[in-house]
Amino acid sequence: DRPALVDFWAPWCGPCRAIAPVLEELAVEYKGKLTVAKVNVDENRKLAGNHGVMSIPTMILFKNGKVLDKVIGLVPKERLKELMDKAL
């Protein structure tokens, strides 16, 4: 099972829009090793609630169905890479 970084976001969220290009770059860089996915919290409130997402953007790192780590807010690309490397 490939690890995944899931970005909980919303279209009206400025920081979410700001981090989106960084996540797209990381999806390309980690292709084949780690999946980057997006969950719109407006369309998936229950899923966001199940994972304790209270503010966005929230990025949750999963491996083998378990949460490895979580980052909240607009963070630098290097911090996200550190997070993702934990799962590899």
N, C-alpha and C positions, 0 to 999 in steps of 0.2 A: 504494500500500500504506500503510494507516494505521499510525502508530507505536503501540507497545504497551508498557505497564508491566506486567510480570509479577511477581506476589507469590508467592514460594516460602514456604510456611507448613506448619504441622501443627496439628491440633486440640488437642494437648496443650501447645502453646507459648503461654505467657502473653503475652509481647510481641506475638506474632502476633494473638492475640485483641484486644489493646489497640489495634493499628493498623488492624484491619479496618474499624471505622466511618469512619476517616479516608479509607481507600481507597474506601469506598462513596461518600462525599461527593465525592471527586475524580472518580470514574467519572461522576457526574451532571454535575459542573462541566465536564468535558472531553468530554462526549458528542458524537459526531460528528467530533471532532478527534483523539482518542486513545483507544485501548481499554485498559481495566484488566482484567487476567485474574489468576486465582489457580491455583496448582499445589500440590496437597497432596503434600509430599515423601514421605510414607509410601506413597502410591499410585503415585508417579512417581519412584522413586529414580534410575532411569537418566537421565531428563531433568534432574533436579537435578544429578546427577554430571556430565553432559555440559556443564553451565554452571558447574561449579566451586562449586556451593553447598555450603558447609561448615557454615554456621550460619544459623539462621532467626530472624526473618524476613529474607529477602534480596529486594530489589526490583531487577529488571533491566529497563532501558529498551532496547527494540529499535526500529530504524527500517530499513526495507528489508532485513529479515532479519539485520541486524548489530547487535551490542551497542554501544550508545552510552555507557552508564554503568551503574553498579551501586551500590546503597546497602545496607548491612548493619545490621540492628538497628532498634530503635524510634527513629524520627526524627520531628521536627516536620513538620506539614503543609506549612509554608512551604518546607522543604527539598525535599519531594517535588514541590511545584509548580515550584520552580526546575529540578529534574531533568526534569520533564515538558515544561516550556517549551523546553528545549534541542532537543526533537524536532520542534517546530512551526515 
